[in-house]
Amino acid sequence: MKKVLVGMDSRTENFWPFIYAVNLAKRVQMKLYVLLVMSPQRSPSESEKGPQGGSSFRKRLETLISDGRSMGISIEYYIANGSFKEELMGLIQDQEISLLVLGAPPAGTRGDLEKMDSLLEEIKFRTSCRIEVVHPRNPAQEKIRNG
């Protein structure tokens, strides 16, 4: 059985990697792992506040996970505080992950793009899992495509 890890960073608040992985799980027999890494710059009390604190993102993600489980998808959910890269690498190695799904950084953020490139290179060097980077859907393109 395939083991797929969705890496989610509370700072990006991007659900598309999870949605992509759930849609993949509907077609392919696999076990889905979801890792939410909370930003280490925030104190625990700040992480429970509003959208910028990650609490609403976390609650929405947990609702999506519950929906996925109700569809019969096997999902394990982990929450970590610390370095996104180190937490990802640890779970990839511990669970022998075969596919990693990550969200692309927002358009126009050169620094984030360079960090993502560095992260991807290190994962490729230190592990044997495949990597898929998911870009958010653009509503304008959907409108053009659907007429």
Helices and strands as residue ranges (DSSP letters): E 2-9, H 16-27, E 30-38, G 46-48, H 50-53, H 55-70, E 74-81, H 84-95, E 99-103, H 110-126, E 130-134, H 139-146
